[in-house]
Amino acid sequence: MASCSVLQRERVFHSGAYVYRIPSLLYLPQQKTLLAFAEERTSKKDEHAKLIVLRRGSYDASTHQVWWHTQEAVAQAQLEGHRSMNPSPLYDEKTGTIFLFFIAIPDQVSEHHQLHTRVNVTRLCQVTSTDYGRSWSPVRDLTESVIGPAHKDWATFAVGPGHCLQLHNQTQSLVVPAYAYRNPTSPQVPSPSAFCLLSHDHGRTWVRGNFVARDTLECQVAEVGDVKQRMVYLNARSSLRARVQAQSTSDGLDFGETQTVRKLVEPPHGCQGSIISFPSPHAGSEPPDRWLLYTHPTDPRRRSNLGVYLNRRPPSPLAWSEPTMLAPGSCAYSDLQSMGAGPDGSPQFGCLYESNDYKEIIFVMFTLKQAFPAEFLPL
């Protein structure tokens, strides 16, 4: 596997008195600002999560470096007596509002306990910012208005984690990927299915989309296709030893049949991965006009060797490239953002990922040409 040369690699969160997990990254292009989120925990265990923390990064386009500011807590992103998990940010380019979605779970209640008892105590929450993440609104519990009566039919659920999506359709719809463990009518254990939350009015109201096939967990979405037919592409974690994908022509409300993507391997029990689309660097290329980039551990046996994959013909599951290694050794969750053009003229990306057995969260910045010099040749 070829290794990727990078523009910058820097530790953003480091475990000490606390452990940091579940990275999430948001890029604000007009402000040249990155917002890096993570969960602060007292140990690696999920039930020891506490709150969501943030570091702001200022991007210097002349030096192609990011300067990271002091870590701070997103204190508003909490419900009393609950732990905050799965930071999932979304920037509405139309209104300038940042939404930070997360789930809130009563302290010490584990996911296993909810799956065993089939009693859902997870809440869907958000805070918003209109000053690019410098301050945040009071927390808003969306569970009743967005999930509604279905809440009691699920053992538990979650959003993301990682960045969400704004579509380039007429209403500039907002799309939040999620998944739920639905309670079966038989003695079987609850099984997970992915779905999306949609807003067509810039976050004032939300609609819950229909479920993707069973055994789809943590997922992210991207907009692909050409100017005549755009679609929402969903890429999900699975227990099938490979990723699962599905497409929607209804802005994420309904998805077609799932496909197993054998080129995108999963370690045992799977791992979260990140997906993002970006304009093809080849001017005038005919469909598609957007390519996909994906990050995930490449080792099929363990969470190791973070790789980046390219798909120049989405949504074809056979069009994925062989991976280029972003970081050798222990790695796990990651989140990608597109950052315009790099110093070599090709698309530039930022990636926030877990490293060193969850002891640190690293930011790496690289260009498409650095990752795929051969693939970047004209079609």
C-alpha positions as CSV (number, residue, x, y, z in Angstrom):
1,M,0.0,0.0,0.0
2,A,1.4,3.4,-1.0
3,S,1.8,6.0,1.7
4,C,0.4,9.5,1.4
5,S,2.7,12.6,1.8
6,V,0.8,15.3,3.7
7,L,0.8,19.1,4.1
8,Q,0.3,18.9,7.9
9,R,-0.1,16.4,10.7
10,E,-0.9,17.6,14.2
11,R,-2.3,16.2,17.4
12,V,-5.5,18.0,18.3
13,F,-6.7,16.0,21.4
14,H,-4.5,14.0,23.7
15,S,-5.5,11.7,26.5
16,G,-4.3,12.5,30.0
17,A,-6.7,13.2,32.8
18,Y,-9.5,12.5,30.2
19,V,-9.8,10.3,27.2
20,Y,-11.0,11.8,23.8
21,R,-12.9,9.8,21.3
22,I,-15.4,10.2,18.3
23,P,-13.8,12.9,16.2
24,S,-15.9,15.2,14.1
25,L,-14.7,17.9,11.7
26,L,-16.4,20.9,10.1
27,Y,-14.9,23.4,7.7
28,L,-16.2,26.9,7.2
29,P,-14.8,28.1,3.9
30,Q,-15.6,31.8,4.1
31,Q,-14.0,32.1,7.5
32,K,-11.1,29.7,6.7
33,T,-11.9,28.0,10.0
34,L,-12.0,24.3,11.1
35,L,-14.1,23.2,14.1
36,A,-12.8,19.9,15.6
37,F,-15.2,18.2,18.0
38,A,-14.7,15.1,20.3
39,E,-16.2,13.4,23.3
40,E,-14.4,13.9,26.6
41,R,-14.5,10.8,28.7
42,T,-13.1,9.6,32.0
43,S,-12.1,6.3,30.3
44,K,-12.4,4.7,26.9
45,K,-15.7,3.1,27.8
46,D,-18.8,4.6,26.1
47,E,-20.7,4.9,29.3
48,H,-17.8,7.1,30.7
49,A,-18.4,9.8,28.1
50,K,-19.1,13.2,29.7
51,L,-19.4,16.2,27.3
52,I,-18.4,17.5,23.9
53,V,-15.2,19.6,23.5
54,L,-14.1,21.8,20.6
55,R,-10.9,23.2,19.2
56,R,-11.0,25.9,16.5
57,G,-8.4,25.8,13.7
58,S,-7.5,28.9,11.6
59,Y,-6.4,27.9,8.1
60,D,-3.7,30.1,6.5
61,A,-4.1,29.7,2.7
62,S,-0.7,31.2,2.0
63,T,1.2,28.6,4.0
64,H,-1.4,25.8,3.8
65,Q,-1.2,25.3,7.6
66,V,-3.8,25.2,10.3
67,W,-3.2,26.9,13.7
68,W,-5.2,25.3,16.5
69,H,-6.6,27.4,19.3
70,T,-7.1,26.4,22.9
71,Q,-9.5,23.5,23.7
72,E,-12.9,24.5,25.1
73,A,-16.0,22.7,26.3
74,V,-19.3,23.1,24.4
75,A,-21.0,23.5,27.8
76,Q,-24.5,24.1,26.4
77,A,-24.5,20.7,24.6
78,Q,-25.7,18.8,27.7
79,L,-28.8,17.5,29.4
80,E,-28.7,17.4,33.2
81,G,-27.8,13.9,34.4
82,H,-26.9,12.7,30.9
83,R,-23.7,12.2,28.9
84,S,-23.3,13.8,25.5
85,M,-22.2,11.6,22.6
86,N,-21.8,11.4,18.8
87,P,-21.1,15.0,17.9
88,S,-22.6,15.6,14.4
89,P,-22.1,19.1,13.1
90,L,-23.8,20.7,10.1
91,Y,-23.3,24.2,8.5
92,D,-26.2,25.9,6.7
93,E,-24.5,28.0,4.1
94,K,-27.8,29.9,3.4
95,T,-28.4,31.1,7.0
96,G,-24.9,30.9,8.4
97,T,-26.1,28.7,11.3
98,I,-24.1,25.8,12.7
99,F,-26.1,22.9,14.0
100,L,-24.4,20.5,16.5
101,F,-26.5,17.4,16.8
102,F,-25.7,14.8,19.5
103,I,-27.4,12.1,21.6
104,A,-27.8,12.4,25.4
105,I,-28.0,9.2,27.5
106,P,-28.5,9.0,31.3
107,D,-25.2,8.6,33.1
108,Q,-23.9,5.1,33.3
109,V,-26.7,3.5,31.2
110,S,-24.9,1.4,28.5
111,E,-25.9,0.6,25.0
112,H,-25.9,-3.0,26.0
113,H,-28.4,-2.3,28.8
114,Q,-30.8,-0.6,26.4
115,L,-30.5,-3.4,23.9
116,H,-31.1,-6.0,26.6
117,T,-34.0,-4.3,28.2
118,R,-35.4,-2.9,24.9
119,V,-36.1,0.4,26.8
120,N,-34.9,3.4,24.9
121,V,-33.6,6.2,27.1
122,T,-31.5,8.0,24.5
123,R,-32.5,11.6,23.6
124,L,-31.9,13.5,20.3
125,C,-30.5,17.0,21.0
126,Q,-29.0,20.0,19.3
127,V,-27.3,23.3,20.0
128,T,-26.8,26.0,17.3
129,S,-24.3,28.8,16.7
130,T,-24.7,31.9,14.6
131,D,-21.2,33.2,15.2
132,Y,-19.2,30.3,13.7
133,G,-19.0,28.3,16.9
134,R,-17.8,31.0,19.3
135,S,-21.0,30.8,21.3
136,W,-23.9,28.3,21.4
137,S,-27.6,28.3,22.0
138,P,-29.3,26.5,25.0
139,V,-29.7,22.8,24.3
140,R,-32.9,21.8,22.5
141,D,-34.3,18.3,23.0
142,L,-35.7,17.2,19.6
143,T,-36.8,13.7,20.7
144,E,-40.6,14.2,20.8
145,S,-40.9,16.5,17.8
146,V,-38.5,14.5,15.5
147,I,-38.6,10.9,16.7
148,G,-42.1,10.9,18.2
149,P,-44.0,7.7,19.0
150,A,-41.3,5.6,17.2
151,H,-39.0,6.3,20.1
152,K,-40.7,3.5,22.2
153,D,-40.3,1.0,19.3
154,W,-36.5,1.4,19.3
155,A,-34.1,-0.1,21.9
156,T,-31.7,2.8,21.2
157,F,-30.5,5.1,18.4
158,A,-27.8,7.5,17.5
159,V,-26.8,10.2,15.0
160,G,-23.7,10.1,12.8
161,P,-21.2,10.5,14.2
162,G,-19.3,13.0,12.1
163,H,-20.3,15.8,9.6
164,C,-23.8,16.0,8.1
165,L,-24.9,17.3,4.7
166,Q,-26.5,20.3,3.0
167,L,-27.9,19.5,-0.4
168,H,-27.6,21.7,-3.5
169,N,-31.3,21.3,-4.3
170,Q,-33.9,24.0,-4.6
171,T,-34.6,24.1,-0.8
172,Q,-31.0,23.5,0.2
173,S,-32.2,20.6,2.4
174,L,-30.3,19.6,5.5
175,V,-29.6,15.8,5.9
176,V,-28.5,14.2,9.2
177,P,-27.5,10.5,9.0
178,A,-28.6,8.3,11.9
179,Y,-29.4,4.7,12.8
180,A,-31.7,2.9,15.3
181,Y,-31.9,-0.5,16.8
182,R,-35.5,-1.5,16.3
183,N,-37.2,-3.8,18.7
184,P,-38.4,-7.1,17.0
185,T,-41.7,-8.7,17.7
186,S,-40.0,-12.0,18.3
187,P,-37.4,-12.9,20.9
188,Q,-34.6,-11.9,18.5
189,V,-32.2,-9.2,19.6
190,P,-32.8,-5.7,18.2
191,S,-31.1,-5.1,14.9
192,P,-29.7,-1.8,13.6
193,S,-30.9,0.1,10.5
194,A,-29.7,3.4,9.1
195,F,-31.9,6.3,8.2
196,C,-31.7,10.1,7.7
197,L,-33.4,13.2,9.3
198,L,-34.3,15.9,6.8
199,S,-35.2,19.5,7.0
200,H,-36.5,21.5,4.0
201,D,-36.8,24.8,6.0
202,H,-33.3,25.3,7.3
203,G,-33.7,23.4,10.5
204,R,-37.0,24.8,11.8
205,T,-38.7,21.4,11.3
206,W,-37.5,17.9,10.7
207,V,-38.8,14.8,8.9
208,R,-37.7,11.3,9.7
209,G,-36.8,9.3,6.6
210,N,-37.5,5.6,6.0
211,F,-35.0,2.9,7.1
212,V,-32.3,1.4,5.0
213,A,-31.9,-2.4,5.1
214,R,-31.0,-4.1,8.4
215,D,-27.5,-4.4,9.8
216,T,-26.5,-0.9,8.8
217,L,-25.1,1.2,11.6
218,E,-23.0,4.3,11.9
219,C,-23.2,6.1,8.5
220,Q,-22.4,9.2,6.6
221,V,-24.0,10.7,3.5
222,A,-22.7,12.6,0.4
223,E,-24.3,14.2,-2.6
224,V,-23.3,12.6,-5.9
225,G,-24.4,12.5,-9.6
226,D,-24.5,15.1,-12.3
227,V,-26.4,18.3,-12.8
228,K,-29.4,16.4,-14.3
229,Q,-29.7,13.8,-11.6
230,R,-28.3,14.3,-8.1
231,M,-28.7,11.7,-5.4
232,V,-27.8,11.1,-1.8
233,Y,-25.2,8.4,-1.3
234,L,-25.1,6.6,2.1
235,N,-22.1,4.6,3.3
236,A,-22.6,2.6,6.5
237,R,-20.8,0.4,8.9
238,S,-21.8,-3.2,8.9
239,S,-21.0,-6.6,10.5
240,L,-20.6,-8.2,7.1
241,R,-16.8,-7.6,6.9
242,A,-17.4,-5.0,4.3
243,R,-19.1,-1.6,4.0
244,V,-22.7,-1.3,2.9
245,Q,-24.0,1.5,0.6
246,A,-27.3,2.7,-0.7
247,Q,-28.6,5.6,-2.9
248,S,-31.6,7.9,-2.6
249,T,-33.2,10.0,-5.3
250,S,-35.6,11.6,-2.7
251,D,-33.1,13.7,-0.8
252,G,-32.5,10.9,1.7
253,L,-36.2,10.2,2.5
254,D,-36.1,6.7,0.9
255,F,-33.2,4.6,-0.2
256,G,-33.0,1.8,-2.7
257,E,-31.6,-1.7,-2.1
258,T,-28.3,-1.8,-0.3
259,Q,-25.1,-3.1,-1.9
260,T,-22.1,-4.7,-0.1
261,V,-18.9,-3.0,-1.1
262,R,-16.3,-5.7,-1.0
263,K,-13.4,-3.3,-1.8
264,L,-14.1,-1.4,1.4
265,V,-13.3,-4.0,4.1
266,E,-14.4,-4.0,7.7
267,P,-12.5,-5.4,10.7
268,P,-14.4,-7.7,13.0
269,H,-17.5,-5.9,14.4
270,G,-16.8,-3.1,12.0
271,C,-15.7,0.5,12.5
272,Q,-17.0,4.0,11.7
273,G,-15.8,5.5,8.4
274,S,-16.1,8.9,6.7
275,I,-17.3,9.8,3.3
276,I,-17.3,13.1,1.4
277,S,-18.0,14.2,-2.2
278,F,-16.2,16.9,-4.1
279,P,-16.2,18.4,-7.6
280,S,-14.3,16.4,-10.2
281,P,-11.0,18.2,-10.9
282,H,-11.4,17.4,-14.6
283,A,-13.3,20.3,-16.1
284,G,-16.1,19.3,-18.4
285,S,-16.1,15.6,-17.3
286,E,-19.4,13.9,-18.0
287,P,-21.3,12.2,-15.5
288,P,-20.6,12.1,-12.7
289,D,-19.3,15.6,-11.9
290,R,-18.6,14.7,-8.3
291,W,-16.2,12.1,-6.9
292,L,-16.1,10.4,-3.5
293,L,-13.4,10.2,-0.9
294,Y,-13.5,7.7,2.0
295,T,-11.4,7.1,5.1
296,H,-11.4,3.9,7.2
297,P,-9.0,1.3,8.7
298,T,-7.7,-0.9,5.9
299,D,-6.7,-4.0,8.0
300,P,-9.5,-6.6,7.8
301,R,-8.4,-8.1,11.1
302,R,-8.2,-5.1,13.4
303,R,-8.6,-1.3,13.6
304,S,-5.3,-0.5,12.0
305,N,-3.6,1.4,9.1
306,L,-5.9,4.3,8.2
307,G,-6.5,4.5,4.5
308,V,-8.1,6.9,2.0
309,Y,-10.0,5.5,-1.0
310,L,-11.2,7.3,-4.1
311,N,-14.2,6.7,-6.3
312,R,-14.3,8.5,-9.6
313,R,-17.5,6.9,-10.8
314,P,-20.0,7.0,-7.9
315,P,-22.1,5.3,-6.9
316,S,-20.5,2.2,-8.6
317,P,-19.3,-0.1,-5.8
318,L,-16.7,-1.5,-8.2
319,A,-15.1,1.9,-8.9
320,W,-13.3,2.3,-5.5
321,S,-9.5,2.5,-5.8
322,E,-7.0,0.6,-3.7
323,P,-6.3,2.5,-0.5
324,T,-3.5,4.9,0.1
325,M,-2.2,4.9,3.6
326,L,-2.8,8.1,5.6
327,A,-1.5,6.8,8.9
328,P,0.1,3.4,9.8
329,G,-0.6,1.6,13.1
330,S,-3.6,1.8,15.4
331,C,-6.5,3.9,14.2
332,A,-10.3,3.9,14.4
333,Y,-12.9,6.6,13.8
334,S,-12.3,9.5,11.4
335,D,-14.0,12.5,9.8
336,L,-13.3,14.2,6.4
337,Q,-13.8,17.7,5.1
338,S,-13.1,19.3,1.7
339,M,-11.0,22.4,1.9
340,G,-10.9,23.8,-1.6
341,A,-7.7,23.8,-3.7
342,G,-4.3,22.9,-2.3
343,P,-0.9,24.2,-3.2
344,D,-0.6,21.8,-6.1
345,G,-3.9,22.9,-7.6
346,S,-5.7,19.7,-6.8
347,P,-8.6,19.3,-4.2
348,Q,-7.4,19.6,-0.6
349,F,-8.9,17.7,2.4
350,G,-8.7,17.7,6.2
351,C,-9.1,14.5,8.2
352,L,-9.5,14.1,12.0
353,Y,-8.9,10.6,13.2
354,E,-8.3,8.5,16.3
355,S,-4.8,7.1,16.8
356,N,-2.5,5.2,19.1
357,D,-5.1,3.0,20.8
358,Y,-7.5,6.0,21.4
359,K,-4.7,8.0,23.2
360,E,-4.9,10.9,20.7
361,I,-6.9,12.4,17.9
362,I,-4.8,13.7,15.0
363,F,-5.5,16.2,12.2
364,V,-4.0,15.6,8.8
365,M,-4.2,17.7,5.7
366,F,-3.4,16.4,2.2
367,T,-4.3,16.9,-1.5
368,L,-5.8,14.6,-4.0
369,K,-2.6,14.6,-6.0
370,Q,-0.6,13.6,-2.9
371,A,-2.9,10.7,-2.2
372,F,-3.5,9.5,-5.7
373,P,-0.8,10.8,-8.1
374,A,-1.6,8.1,-10.7
375,E,-5.4,8.4,-10.4
376,F,-5.1,12.1,-10.9
377,L,-4.1,11.7,-14.6
378,P,-6.7,12.9,-17.0
379,L,-9.5,10.5,-17.8
